[in-house]
Amino acid sequence: MQPVDAPALHRYDQQLQRNSATLRGRAGELRRLAELPRWESMAARLYADLVHTEARLLAGCADRLLDAAEILRRHTDTALRREAELAAVARAAAEAAEGAASAVGEAARSAVRRAGGLLP
């Protein structure tokens, strides 16, 4: 066994005092926690509050996603309705064009018949 010099012994004593003070502090904290009613349930309540807060945030995100989906559905419905209206207008224009073409064709045939009657 080697002899211990005075400075090393002093450092060892200071380290021991610091560690003892830390341990006494921790023991005091544990005693205070033990005196609290159901300190385990307090930790559980804090965790439950955290989970509840996260659930509220997720519910808020879900609500915003549902709102966005509803807006998208309305835009889609509007676009489909406008597409149907445009298709109806196009059909009406096509029918009118067909009627006009038929009338022009009949007028041309009539003009040809009249012109044919004028010819010798």
MOPAC internal coordinates of N, CA, C and O (Angstrom, degrees):
PM7 1SCF
backbone

  N    0.0000 0     0.00 0     0.00 0    0    0    0
  C    1.4354 1     0.00 0     0.00 0    1    0    0
  C    1.5245 1   108.63 1     0.00 0    2    1    0
  O    1.2310 1   122.09 1   -47.69 1    3    2    1
  N    1.3554 1   113.60 1   132.31 1    3    2    1
  C    1.4601 1   118.55 1  -177.37 1    5    3    2
  C    1.5282 1   110.52 1   -88.68 1    6    5    3
  O    1.2310 1   120.59 1   -31.82 1    7    6    5
  N    1.3038 1   116.47 1   148.18 1    7    6    5
  C    1.4581 1   118.59 1   176.75 1    9    7    6
  C    1.5316 1   110.69 1   -70.67 1   10    9    7
  O    1.2310 1   120.27 1   -35.45 1   11   10    9
  N    1.3037 1   117.09 1   144.55 1   11   10    9
  C    1.4686 1   122.50 1  -179.04 1   13   11   10
  C    1.5184 1   107.36 1  -100.38 1   14   13   11
  O    1.2310 1   121.14 1   -51.36 1   15   14   13
  N    1.3332 1   115.43 1   128.64 1   15   14   13
  C    1.4613 1   117.88 1   179.44 1   17   15   14
  C    1.5247 1   110.72 1   -80.67 1   18   17   15
  O    1.2310 1   120.08 1   -15.87 1   19   18   17
  N    1.3046 1   117.44 1   164.13 1   19   18   17
  C    1.4657 1   123.40 1  -173.86 1   21   19   18
  C    1.5265 1   112.69 1   -63.88 1   22   21   19
  O    1.2310 1   118.18 1   136.25 1   23   22   21
  N    1.3500 1   121.07 1   -43.75 1   23   22   21
  C    1.4645 1   119.76 1   179.26 1   25   23   22
  C    1.5323 1   112.26 1   -62.86 1   26   25   23
  O    1.2310 1   119.50 1   140.03 1   27   26   25
  N    1.3220 1   118.55 1   -39.97 1   27   26   25
  C    1.4658 1   121.07 1   178.24 1   29   27   26
  C    1.5174 1   110.42 1   -64.35 1   30   29   27
  O    1.2310 1   120.65 1   139.58 1   31   30   29
  N    1.3285 1   116.37 1   -40.42 1   31   30   29
  C    1.4630 1   120.55 1   177.92 1   33   31   30
  C    1.5248 1   110.87 1   -63.98 1   34   33   31
  O    1.2310 1   120.23 1   141.05 1   35   34   33
  N    1.3157 1   117.17 1   -38.95 1   35   34   33
  C    1.4678 1   121.82 1   178.92 1   37   35   34
  C    1.5423 1   110.23 1   -65.34 1   38   37   35
  O    1.2310 1   119.99 1   135.32 1   39   38   37
  N    1.3543 1   117.63 1   -44.68 1   39   38   37
  C    1.4782 1   121.09 1   177.74 1   41   39   38
  C    1.5227 1   110.45 1   -61.35 1   42   41   39
  O    1.2310 1   120.24 1   137.10 1   43   42   41
  N    1.3201 1   117.15 1   -42.90 1   43   42   41
  C    1.4622 1   121.91 1   178.43 1   45   43   42
  C    1.5272 1   110.26 1   -60.81 1   46   45   43
  O    1.2310 1   119.87 1   137.72 1   47   46   45
  N    1.3176 1   117.86 1   -42.28 1   47   46   45
  C    1.4620 1   122.32 1   179.78 1   49   47   46
  C    1.5286 1   110.72 1   -64.81 1   50   49   47
  O    1.2310 1   119.75 1   137.42 1   51   50   49
  N    1.3374 1   118.09 1   -42.58 1   51   50   49
  C    1.4657 1   121.30 1   178.75 1   53   51   50
  C    1.5307 1   110.89 1   -64.20 1   54   53   51
  O    1.2310 1   120.51 1   136.48 1   55   54   53
  N    1.3228 1   116.62 1   -43.52 1   55   54   53
  C    1.4680 1   120.51 1   178.85 1   57   55   54
  C    1.5207 1   110.34 1   -62.42 1   58   57   55
  O    1.2310 1   120.28 1   138.21 1   59   58   57
  N    1.3104 1   117.06 1   -41.79 1   59   58   57
  C    1.4565 1   121.58 1   178.33 1   61   59   58
  C    1.5254 1   110.90 1   -63.02 1   62   61   59
  O    1.2310 1   120.03 1   138.29 1   63   62   61
  N    1.3245 1   117.55 1   -41.71 1   63   62   61
  C    1.4651 1   120.93 1   178.49 1   65   63   62
  C    1.5290 1   110.97 1   -64.77 1   66   65   63
  O    1.2310 1   120.27 1   137.20 1   67   66   65
  N    1.3522 1   117.10 1   -42.80 1   67   66   65
  C    1.4798 1   119.98 1   178.11 1   69   67   66
  C    1.5238 1   110.77 1   -61.95 1   70   69   67
  O    1.2310 1   120.46 1   133.71 1   71   70   69
  N    1.3236 1   116.72 1   -46.29 1   71   70   69
  C    1.4679 1   120.36 1   179.67 1   73   71   70
  C    1.5205 1   111.12 1   -63.51 1   74   73   71
  O    1.2310 1   120.27 1   140.75 1   75   74   73
  N    1.3230 1   117.08 1   -39.25 1   75   74   73
  C    1.4674 1   120.40 1   178.92 1   77   75   74
  C    1.5219 1   110.66 1   -65.30 1   78   77   75
  O    1.2310 1   120.58 1   138.15 1   79   78   77
  N    1.3365 1   116.49 1   -41.85 1   79   78   77
  C    1.4652 1   120.06 1   178.77 1   81   79   78
  C    1.5292 1   110.40 1   -63.03 1   82   81   79
  O    1.2310 1   120.64 1   138.39 1   83   82   81
  N    1.3231 1   116.38 1   -41.61 1   83   82   81
  C    1.4711 1   120.10 1   177.77 1   85   83   82
  C    1.5207 1   110.54 1   -62.03 1   86   85   83
  O    1.2310 1   120.44 1   134.47 1   87   86   85
  N    1.3265 1   116.77 1   -45.53 1   87   86   85
  C    1.4679 1   120.22 1   179.97 1   89   87   86
  C    1.5196 1   111.40 1   -64.78 1   90   89   87
  O    1.2310 1   120.06 1   140.29 1   91   90   89
  N    1.3554 1   117.49 1   -39.71 1   91   90   89
  C    1.4635 1   119.64 1   177.49 1   93   91   90
  C    1.5289 1   110.58 1   -63.63 1   94   93   91
  O    1.2310 1   120.67 1   140.82 1   95   94   93
  N    1.3331 1   116.32 1   -39.18 1   95   94   93
  C    1.4716 1   119.96 1   177.29 1   97   95   94
  C    1.5186 1   111.54 1   -62.40 1   98   97   95
  O    1.2310 1   120.77 1   135.52 1   99   98   97
  N    1.3180 1   116.14 1   -44.48 1   99   98   97
  C    1.4802 1   120.01 1   178.77 1  101   99   98
  C    1.5226 1   111.00 1   -64.22 1  102  101   99
  O    1.2310 1   120.60 1   140.45 1  103  102  101
  N    1.3169 1   116.46 1   -39.55 1  103  102  101
  C    1.4663 1   119.82 1   178.80 1  105  103  102
  C    1.5195 1   110.32 1   -64.01 1  106  105  103
  O    1.2310 1   120.67 1   140.37 1  107  106  105
  N    1.3372 1   116.32 1   -39.63 1  107  106  105
  C    1.4657 1   119.54 1   176.95 1  109  107  106
  C    1.5187 1   111.72 1   -63.34 1  110  109  107
  O    1.2310 1   120.48 1   138.14 1  111  110  109
  N    1.3301 1   116.69 1   -41.86 1  111  110  109
  C    1.4655 1   120.26 1   177.69 1  113  111  110
  C    1.5229 1   110.69 1   -62.16 1  114  113  111
  O    1.2310 1   120.75 1   137.89 1  115  114  113
  N    1.3158 1   116.16 1   -42.11 1  115  114  113
  C    1.4667 1   119.61 1   179.18 1  117  115  114
  C    1.5214 1   111.17 1   -65.09 1  118  117  115
  O    1.2310 1   120.33 1   141.00 1  119  118  117
  N    1.3514 1   116.98 1   -39.00 1  119  118  117
  C    1.4699 1   119.21 1   177.54 1  121  119  118
  C    1.5253 1   110.46 1   -63.52 1  122  121  119
  O    1.2310 1   120.38 1   138.00 1  123  122  121
  N    1.3394 1   116.88 1   -42.00 1  123  122  121
  C    1.4707 1   119.42 1   178.44 1  125  123  122
  C    1.5267 1   110.65 1   -64.01 1  126  125  123
  O    1.2310 1   120.52 1   138.57 1  127  126  125
  N    1.3227 1   116.61 1   -41.43 1  127  126  125
  C    1.4680 1   119.39 1   177.66 1  129  127  126
  C    1.5219 1   111.18 1   -64.38 1  130  129  127
  O    1.2310 1   120.90 1   141.31 1  131  130  129
  N    1.3261 1   115.89 1   -38.69 1  131  130  129
  C    1.4674 1   119.54 1   179.97 1  133  131  130
  C    1.5198 1   110.91 1   -67.12 1  134  133  131
  O    1.2310 1   120.12 1   150.30 1  135  134  133
  N    1.3251 1   117.37 1   -29.70 1  135  134  133
  C    1.4620 1   120.15 1   179.03 1  137  135  134
  C    1.5244 1   111.97 1   -76.07 1  138  137  135
  O    1.2310 1   120.53 1   157.90 1  139  138  137
  N    1.3095 1   116.59 1   -22.10 1  139  138  137
  C    1.4624 1   119.07 1   178.00 1  141  139  138
  C    1.5217 1   109.00 1   -69.75 1  142  141  139
  O    1.2310 1   120.77 1   -39.22 1  143  142  141
  N    1.3217 1   116.13 1   140.78 1  143  142  141
  C    1.4669 1   117.31 1   177.96 1  145  143  142
  C    1.5264 1   110.23 1   -69.96 1  146  145  143
  O    1.2310 1   121.94 1   -57.84 1  147  146  145
  N    1.2857 1   113.88 1   122.16 1  147  146  145
  C    1.4695 1   121.74 1   175.16 1  149  147  146
  C    1.5248 1   112.25 1    51.83 1  150  149  147
  O    1.2310 1   120.23 1  -120.40 1  151  150  149
  N    1.3003 1   117.17 1    59.60 1  151  150  149
  C    1.4547 1   119.19 1  -178.36 1  153  151  150
  C    1.5181 1   111.77 1   -65.51 1  154  153  151
  O    1.2310 1   120.83 1   155.31 1  155  154  153
  N    1.3306 1   116.01 1   -24.69 1  155  154  153
  C    1.4651 1   117.91 1   175.46 1  157  155  154
  C    1.5214 1   110.11 1   -65.93 1  158  157  155
  O    1.2310 1   121.16 1   138.88 1  159  158  157
  N    1.3485 1   115.38 1   -41.12 1  159  158  157
  C    1.4623 1   118.15 1  -179.44 1  161  159  158
  C    1.5239 1   110.42 1   -69.58 1  162  161  159
  O    1.2310 1   120.29 1   153.26 1  163  162  161
  N    1.3402 1   117.06 1   -26.74 1  163  162  161
  C    1.4521 1   119.55 1   176.00 1  165  163  162
  C    1.5290 1   109.38 1   -63.89 1  166  165  163
  O    1.2310 1   120.66 1   136.24 1  167  166  165
  N    1.3070 1   116.35 1   -43.76 1  167  166  165
  C    1.4651 1   119.83 1   176.90 1  169  167  166
  C    1.5271 1   110.19 1   -63.44 1  170  169  167
  O    1.2310 1   121.00 1   140.36 1  171  170  169
  N    1.3189 1   115.69 1   -39.64 1  171  170  169
  C    1.4680 1   119.36 1   178.23 1  173  171  170
  C    1.5257 1   110.39 1   -64.77 1  174  173  171
  O    1.2310 1   120.49 1   140.79 1  175  174  173
  N    1.3375 1   116.67 1   -39.21 1  175  174  173
  C    1.4676 1   119.75 1   178.41 1  177  175  174
  C    1.5256 1   110.81 1   -65.17 1  178  177  175
  O    1.2310 1   120.55 1   138.94 1  179  178  177
  N    1.3295 1   116.56 1   -41.06 1  179  178  177
  C    1.4646 1   119.29 1   177.63 1  181  179  178
  C    1.5252 1   110.81 1   -61.37 1  182  181  179
  O    1.2310 1   121.00 1   137.37 1  183  182  181
  N    1.3326 1   115.70 1   -42.63 1  183  182  181
  C    1.4619 1   119.81 1   178.01 1  185  183  182
  C    1.5273 1   110.36 1   -64.21 1  186  185  183
  O    1.2310 1   120.70 1   138.11 1  187  186  185
  N    1.3330 1   116.27 1   -41.89 1  187  186  185
  C    1.4669 1   120.07 1   178.83 1  189  187  186
  C    1.5268 1   110.43 1   -63.11 1  190  189  187
  O    1.2310 1   120.41 1   140.61 1  191  190  189
  N    1.3370 1   116.81 1   -39.39 1  191  190  189
  C    1.4632 1   119.80 1   176.82 1  193  191  190
  C    1.5214 1   111.15 1   -62.04 1  194  193  191
  O    1.2310 1   120.86 1   138.70 1  195  194  193
  N    1.3249 1   115.97 1   -41.30 1  195  194  193
  C    1.4581 1   120.21 1   178.24 1  197  195  194
  C    1.5262 1   110.84 1   -63.12 1  198  197  195
  O    1.2310 1   120.85 1   134.32 1  199  198  197
  N    1.3159 1   115.98 1   -45.68 1  199  198  197
  C    1.4700 1   120.21 1   179.27 1  201  199  198
  C    1.5303 1   110.08 1   -63.54 1  202  201  199
  O    1.2310 1   120.67 1   139.39 1  203  202  201
  N    1.3417 1   116.33 1   -40.61 1  203  202  201
  C    1.4641 1   120.56 1   179.10 1  205  203  202
  C    1.5323 1   110.33 1   -63.17 1  206  205  203
  O    1.2310 1   120.48 1   137.89 1  207  206  205
  N    1.3292 1   116.70 1   -42.11 1  207  206  205
  C    1.4637 1   120.38 1   178.10 1  209  207  206
  C    1.5236 1   110.65 1   -62.28 1  210  209  207
  O    1.2310 1   120.43 1   135.22 1  211  210  209
  N    1.3290 1   116.79 1   -44.78 1  211  210  209
  C    1.4653 1   119.92 1   177.84 1  213  211  210
  C    1.5224 1   110.72 1   -62.59 1  214  213  211
  O    1.2310 1   120.46 1   140.92 1  215  214  213
  N    1.3293 1   116.73 1   -39.08 1  215  214  213
  C    1.4681 1   120.06 1   179.06 1  217  215  214
  C    1.5243 1   110.51 1   -64.37 1  218  217  215
  O    1.2310 1   120.30 1   140.38 1  219  218  217
  N    1.3423 1   117.04 1   -39.62 1  219  218  217
  C    1.4681 1   119.89 1   177.94 1  221  219  218
  C    1.5206 1   110.62 1   -64.21 1  222  221  219
  O    1.2310 1   120.39 1   138.52 1  223  222  221
  N    1.3389 1   116.85 1   -41.48 1  223  222  221
  C    1.4632 1   119.87 1   178.05 1  225  223  222
  C    1.5237 1   111.06 1   -62.57 1  226  225  223
  O    1.2310 1   120.80 1   136.82 1  227  226  225
  N    1.3356 1   116.08 1   -43.18 1  227  226  225
  C    1.4695 1   119.65 1   178.25 1  229  227  226
  C    1.5229 1   111.28 1   -65.21 1  230  229  227
  O    1.2310 1   120.44 1   141.78 1  231  230  229
  N    1.3376 1   116.77 1   -38.22 1  231  230  229
  C    1.4655 1   119.91 1   177.82 1  233  231  230
  C    1.5239 1   110.17 1   -64.67 1  234  233  231
  O    1.2310 1   120.56 1   141.02 1  235  234  233
  N    1.3355 1   116.53 1   -38.98 1  235  234  233
  C    1.4627 1   119.94 1   176.31 1  237  235  234
  C    1.5167 1   111.62 1   -62.12 1  238  237  235
  O    1.2310 1   120.60 1   137.54 1  239  238  237
  N    1.3270 1   116.45 1   -42.46 1  239  238  237
  C    1.4712 1   120.33 1   176.60 1  241  239  238
  C    1.5232 1   110.69 1   -62.63 1  242  241  239
  O    1.2310 1   120.53 1   138.06 1  243  242  241
  N    1.3262 1   116.60 1   -41.94 1  243  242  241
  C    1.4677 1   120.44 1   179.35 1  245  243  242
  C    1.5272 1   110.47 1   -63.44 1  246  245  243
  O    1.2310 1   120.31 1   139.30 1  247  246  245
  N    1.3428 1   117.02 1   -40.70 1  247  246  245
  C    1.4667 1   120.10 1   177.54 1  249  247  246
  C    1.5204 1   110.81 1   -61.62 1  250  249  247
  O    1.2310 1   120.64 1   137.39 1  251  250  249
  N    1.3260 1   116.38 1   -42.61 1  251  250  249
  C    1.4659 1   119.57 1   179.09 1  253  251  250
  C    1.5277 1   110.98 1   -64.92 1  254  253  251
  O    1.2310 1   120.29 1   141.75 1  255  254  253
  N    1.3278 1   117.04 1   -38.25 1  255  254  253
  C    1.4660 1   120.04 1   176.92 1  257  255  254
  C    1.5226 1   111.27 1   -65.34 1  258  257  255
  O    1.2310 1   120.51 1   140.15 1  259  258  257
  N    1.3455 1   116.64 1   -39.85 1  259  258  257
  C    1.4630 1   119.70 1   177.16 1  261  259  258
  C    1.5222 1   111.02 1   -65.01 1  262  261  259
  O    1.2310 1   120.27 1   139.81 1  263  262  261
  N    1.3429 1   117.08 1   -40.19 1  263  262  261
  C    1.4657 1   120.31 1   176.53 1  265  263  262
  C    1.5237 1   110.72 1   -61.15 1  266  265  263
  O    1.2310 1   120.85 1   136.04 1  267  266  265
  N    1.3295 1   115.97 1   -43.96 1  267  266  265
  C    1.4663 1   119.93 1   179.04 1  269  267  266
  C    1.5281 1   110.95 1   -63.61 1  270  269  267
  O    1.2310 1   120.24 1   140.53 1  271  270  269
  N    1.3283 1   117.15 1   -39.47 1  271  270  269
  C    1.4695 1   120.67 1   178.13 1  273  271  270
  C    1.5276 1   110.66 1   -64.63 1  274  273  271
  O    1.2310 1   120.23 1   140.69 1  275  274  273
  N    1.3335 1   117.17 1   -39.31 1  275  274  273
  C    1.4677 1   120.85 1   178.53 1  277  275  274
  C    1.5279 1   110.45 1   -65.56 1  278  277  275
  O    1.2310 1   120.35 1   137.47 1  279  278  277
  N    1.3312 1   116.94 1   -42.53 1  279  278  277
  C    1.4694 1   120.34 1   177.48 1  281  279  278
  C    1.5252 1   110.25 1   -61.98 1  282  281  279
  O    1.2310 1   120.64 1   136.37 1  283  282  281
  N    1.3253 1   116.38 1   -43.63 1  283  282  281
  C    1.4608 1   120.58 1   178.29 1  285  283  282
  C    1.5290 1   111.15 1   -62.68 1  286  285  283
  O    1.2310 1   120.37 1   139.29 1  287  286  285
  N    1.3420 1   116.90 1   -40.71 1  287  286  285
  C    1.4641 1   120.38 1   177.90 1  289  287  286
  C    1.5247 1   111.02 1   -61.99 1  290  289  287
  O    1.2310 1   120.74 1   137.80 1  291  290  289
  N    1.3378 1   116.19 1   -42.20 1  291  290  289
  C    1.4692 1   119.63 1   179.30 1  293  291  290
  C    1.5217 1   110.91 1   -63.79 1  294  293  291
  O    1.2310 1   120.65 1   137.06 1  295  294  293
  N    1.3406 1   116.37 1   -42.94 1  295  294  293
  C    1.4660 1   119.32 1   178.05 1  297  295  294
  C    1.5242 1   110.80 1   -62.85 1  298  297  295
  O    1.2310 1   120.63 1   139.73 1  299  298  297
  N    1.3288 1   116.41 1   -40.27 1  299  298  297
  C    1.4625 1   120.49 1   178.48 1  301  299  298
  C    1.5252 1   110.58 1   -64.49 1  302  301  299
  O    1.2310 1   120.47 1   135.69 1  303  302  301
  N    1.3457 1   116.70 1   -44.31 1  303  302  301
  C    1.4659 1   120.27 1   177.81 1  305  303  302
  C    1.5260 1   110.82 1   -60.36 1  306  305  303
  O    1.2310 1   120.79 1   136.64 1  307  306  305
  N    1.3376 1   116.10 1   -43.36 1  307  306  305
  C    1.4631 1   120.16 1   179.08 1  309  307  306
  C    1.5245 1   110.32 1   -62.92 1  310  309  307
  O    1.2310 1   120.42 1   135.72 1  311  310  309
  N    1.3230 1   116.80 1   -44.28 1  311  310  309
  C    1.4673 1   120.49 1   179.54 1  313  311  310
  C    1.5288 1   110.87 1   -63.12 1  314  313  311
  O    1.2310 1   120.21 1   137.52 1  315  314  313
  N    1.3361 1   117.21 1   -42.48 1  315  314  313
  C    1.4709 1   120.10 1   178.60 1  317  315  314
  C    1.5249 1   111.13 1   -64.86 1  318  317  315
  O    1.2310 1   120.80 1   139.59 1  319  318  317
  N    1.3323 1   116.08 1   -40.41 1  319  318  317
  C    1.4653 1   119.91 1   179.28 1  321  319  318
  C    1.5293 1   109.95 1   -64.76 1  322  321  319
  O    1.2310 1   120.10 1   136.84 1  323  322  321
  N    1.3328 1   117.42 1   -43.16 1  323  322  321
  C    1.4677 1   120.68 1   178.77 1  325  323  322
  C    1.5268 1   110.83 1   -65.89 1  326  325  323
  O    1.2310 1   120.80 1   142.38 1  327  326  325
  N    1.3294 1   116.08 1   -37.62 1  327  326  325
  C    1.4613 1   119.67 1   177.59 1  329  327  326
  C    1.5296 1   110.09 1   -62.94 1  330  329  327
  O    1.2310 1   120.53 1   137.81 1  331  330  329
  N    1.3293 1   116.59 1   -42.19 1  331  330  329
  C    1.4682 1   120.49 1   178.37 1  333  331  330
  C    1.5294 1   110.55 1   -64.88 1  334  333  331
  O    1.2310 1   120.45 1   139.50 1  335  334  333
  N    1.3430 1   116.75 1   -40.50 1  335  334  333
  C    1.4642 1   120.07 1   178.27 1  337  335  334
  C    1.5270 1   110.69 1   -63.54 1  338  337  335
  O    1.2310 1   120.73 1   136.36 1  339  338  337
  N    1.3406 1   116.22 1   -43.64 1  339  338  337
  C    1.4654 1   119.96 1   178.67 1  341  339  338
  C    1.5258 1   111.37 1   -64.44 1  342  341  339
  O    1.2310 1   120.19 1   142.00 1  343  342  341
  N    1.3186 1   117.24 1   -38.00 1  343  342  341
  C    1.4680 1   120.56 1   177.69 1  345  343  342
  C    1.5250 1   110.24 1   -64.30 1  346  345  343
  O    1.2310 1   120.27 1   139.56 1  347  346  345
  N    1.3363 1   117.09 1   -40.44 1  347  346  345
  C    1.4682 1   120.54 1   178.75 1  349  347  346
  C    1.5282 1   110.23 1   -65.19 1  350  349  347
  O    1.2310 1   120.24 1   137.85 1  351  350  349
  N    1.3292 1   117.15 1   -42.15 1  351  350  349
  C    1.4656 1   120.83 1   177.74 1  353  351  350
  C    1.5267 1   109.87 1   -63.93 1  354  353  351
  O    1.2310 1   120.14 1   138.61 1  355  354  353
  N    1.3262 1   117.33 1   -41.39 1  355  354  353
  C    1.4675 1   120.67 1   179.20 1  357  355  354
  C    1.5251 1   110.74 1   -63.91 1  358  357  355
  O    1.2310 1   120.09 1   139.09 1  359  358  357
  N    1.3435 1   117.43 1   -40.91 1  359  358  357
  C    1.4732 1   120.19 1   177.46 1  361  359  358
  C    1.5303 1   110.57 1   -63.70 1  362  361  359
  O    1.2310 1   120.84 1   136.88 1  363  362  361
  N    1.3358 1   116.00 1   -43.12 1  363  362  361
  C    1.4689 1   119.45 1   179.20 1  365  363  362
  C    1.5293 1   110.29 1   -64.07 1  366  365  363
  O    1.2310 1   120.34 1   139.14 1  367  366  365
  N    1.3312 1   116.96 1   -40.86 1  367  366  365
  C    1.4674 1   119.97 1   178.49 1  369  367  366
  C    1.5279 1   110.54 1   -65.42 1  370  369  367
  O    1.2310 1   120.36 1   140.49 1  371  370  369
  N    1.3298 1   116.92 1   -39.51 1  371  370  369
  C    1.4680 1   120.22 1   178.56 1  373  371  370
  C    1.5251 1   110.46 1   -65.00 1  374  373  371
  O    1.2310 1   120.24 1   138.24 1  375  374  373
  N    1.3338 1   117.14 1   -41.76 1  375  374  373
  C    1.4704 1   120.34 1   178.25 1  377  375  374
  C    1.5240 1   110.52 1   -65.14 1  378  377  375
  O    1.2310 1   120.64 1   139.58 1  379  378  377
  N    1.3489 1   116.39 1   -40.42 1  379  378  377
  C    1.4653 1   119.89 1   178.11 1  381  379  378
  C    1.5253 1   110.41 1   -65.61 1  382  381  379
  O    1.2310 1   120.51 1   139.00 1  383  382  381
  N    1.3258 1   116.64 1   -41.00 1  383  382  381
  C    1.4655 1   120.14 1   178.60 1  385  383  382
  C    1.5232 1   110.23 1   -64.97 1  386  385  383
  O    1.2310 1   120.58 1   140.64 1  387  386  385
  N    1.3280 1   116.50 1   -39.36 1  387  386  385
  C    1.4702 1   119.95 1   177.82 1  389  387  386
  C    1.5240 1   110.30 1   -64.18 1  390  389  387
  O    1.2310 1   121.18 1   137.14 1  391  390  389
  N    1.3418 1   115.34 1   -42.86 1  391  390  389
  C    1.4715 1   118.95 1   177.64 1  393  391  390
  C    1.5183 1   111.48 1   -63.86 1  394  393  391
  O    1.2310 1   120.36 1   138.61 1  395  394  393
  N    1.3295 1   116.91 1   -41.39 1  395  394  393
  C    1.4613 1   120.54 1   179.09 1  397  395  394
  C    1.5255 1   110.28 1   -65.90 1  398  397  395
  O    1.2310 1   120.30 1   138.43 1  399  398  397
  N    1.3204 1   117.02 1   -41.57 1  399  398  397
  C    1.4642 1   120.39 1   178.75 1  401  399  398
  C    1.5201 1   110.36 1   -63.68 1  402  401  399
  O    1.2310 1   120.54 1   140.63 1  403  402  401
  N    1.3137 1   116.57 1   -39.37 1  403  402  401
  C    1.4613 1   120.69 1   178.29 1  405  403  402
  C    1.5248 1   110.23 1   -64.72 1  406  405  403
  O    1.2310 1   120.94 1   136.94 1  407  406  405
  N    1.3430 1   115.81 1   -43.06 1  407  406  405
  C    1.4646 1   119.71 1   179.47 1  409  407  406
  C    1.5276 1   110.80 1   -65.59 1  410  409  407
  O    1.2310 1   119.89 1   138.21 1  411  410  409
  N    1.3196 1   117.81 1   -41.79 1  411  410  409
  C    1.4649 1   121.42 1   178.41 1  413  411  410
  C    1.5248 1   109.55 1   -63.90 1  414  413  411
  O    1.2310 1   120.66 1   138.03 1  415  414  413
  N    1.3266 1   116.35 1   -41.97 1  415  414  413
  C    1.4668 1   119.78 1   178.65 1  417  415  414
  C    1.5243 1   111.29 1   -62.93 1  418  417  415
  O    1.2310 1   120.39 1   137.35 1  419  418  417
  N    1.3217 1   116.85 1   -42.65 1  419  418  417
  C    1.4676 1   120.77 1   178.89 1  421  419  418
  C    1.5170 1   110.29 1   -65.15 1  422  421  419
  O    1.2310 1   120.45 1   138.91 1  423  422  421
  N    1.3350 1   116.74 1   -41.09 1  423  422  421
  C    1.4636 1   120.09 1   178.22 1  425  423  422
  C    1.5244 1   110.23 1   -63.92 1  426  425  423
  O    1.2310 1   120.36 1   139.93 1  427  426  425
  N    1.3162 1   116.92 1   -40.07 1  427  426  425
  C    1.4644 1   120.21 1   179.23 1  429  427  426
  C    1.5256 1   110.20 1   -65.66 1  430  429  427
  O    1.2310 1   119.97 1   137.75 1  431  430  429
  N    1.3168 1   117.65 1   -42.25 1  431  430  429
  C    1.4624 1   120.72 1   178.54 1  433  431  430
  C    1.5325 1   110.37 1   -64.37 1  434  433  431
  O    1.2310 1   121.16 1   139.95 1  435  434  433
  N    1.3171 1   115.40 1   -40.05 1  435  434  433
  C    1.4623 1   119.67 1   179.03 1  437  435  434
  C    1.5240 1   110.21 1   -64.83 1  438  437  435
  O    1.2310 1   121.05 1   137.86 1  439  438  437
  N    1.3343 1   115.59 1   -42.14 1  439  438  437
  C    1.4645 1   119.25 1   179.06 1  441  439  438
  C    1.5260 1   110.33 1   -63.94 1  442  441  439
  O    1.2310 1   120.46 1   140.95 1  443  442  441
  N    1.3170 1   116.73 1   -39.05 1  443  442  441
  C    1.4646 1   120.45 1   178.72 1  445  443  442
  C    1.5230 1   109.77 1   -65.64 1  446  445  443
  O    1.2310 1   119.98 1   139.99 1  447  446  445
  N    1.3398 1   117.65 1   -40.01 1  447  446  445
  C    1.4707 1   120.59 1   179.20 1  449  447  446
  C    1.5266 1   110.51 1   -64.59 1  450  449  447
  O    1.2310 1   121.35 1   136.74 1  451  450  449
  N    1.3478 1   115.01 1   -43.26 1  451  450  449
  C    1.4611 1   118.17 1   179.16 1  453  451  450
  C    1.5259 1   110.49 1   -65.11 1  454  453  451
  O    1.2310 1   121.97 1   138.00 1  455  454  453
  N    1.3175 1   113.83 1   -42.00 1  455  454  453
  C    1.4629 1   117.33 1   179.38 1  457  455  454
  C    1.5298 1   109.96 1   -65.73 1  458  457  455
  O    1.2310 1   120.48 1   145.84 1  459  458  457
  N    1.2922 1   116.68 1   -34.16 1  459  458  457
  C    1.4602 1   120.48 1   178.95 1  461  459  458
  C    1.5264 1   111.32 1   -68.54 1  462  461  459
  O    1.2310 1   119.69 1   149.94 1  463  462  461
  N    1.3146 1   118.19 1   -30.06 1  463  462  461
  C    1.4546 1   121.78 1   178.55 1  465  463  462
  C    1.5070 1   111.49 1   -75.57 1  466  465  463
  O    1.2310 1   120.41 1   157.66 1  467  466  465
  N    1.3051 1   116.82 1   -22.34 1  467  466  465
  C    1.4542 1   120.58 1  -179.93 1  469  467  466
  C    1.5236 1   111.28 1   -83.62 1  470  469  467
  O    1.2310 1   121.48 1   158.09 1  471  470  469
  N    1.3008 1   114.78 1   -21.91 1  471  470  469
  C    1.4499 1   118.41 1  -179.12 1  473  471  470
  C    1.5335 1   109.80 1   -75.95 1  474  473  471
  O    1.2310 1   120.78 1   -33.57 1  475  474  473
  N    1.3395 1   116.11 1   146.43 1  475  474  473
  C    1.4632 1   118.64 1   179.12 1  477  475  474
  C    1.5107 1   113.30 1   -70.91 1  478  477  475
  O    1.2310 1   120.10 1   180.00 1  479  478  477

